[in-house]
C-alpha cells in the first residue's frame, strides 16, 4: 500500500524536493503515513479479536465432539498477550514502512518533472 502511494505521489515528491524539502523529511512523512495506517488497522484488529474472544468466553456456542476433554471451544483474552502482539506488530510495521519510504530518496527530480508534469 505504501509502495503504491509513493509511486502515485512521485510528482508531489519531486515538487517537495524542488522546493528544498530534505530527503529525510520526505522519508519521515511516508513512514508516519504507513505507521498511522498500521496503527489504525492494528487497533481495529485487536478490538475485534477482543470482542470475539469475550463473546466466545461468555457464550460458548461452539461445541466440540465427545472425543475431547472439553465440551466447548475455550477462549480467554490475556491482556499481556494483547500488548505483546501490539508491540510486535508495530515494530514489524515500522520496518515494513521504512524500506518503501527509502525509495523516496532515489527519485530524480528532473526526470519526474519532465515526464509527469
Secondary structure, DSSP 4 states (H G I P E B T S, - for coil): -HHHHHHHTHHHHHHHHHTT--HHHHHHHHHHHHHHHHHHHHHHHHHHHHHHHHHHHHS---B--TTSSSSB------HHHHHHHHHHHHHHHHHHHHHHHHGGGG--HHHHHHHH-
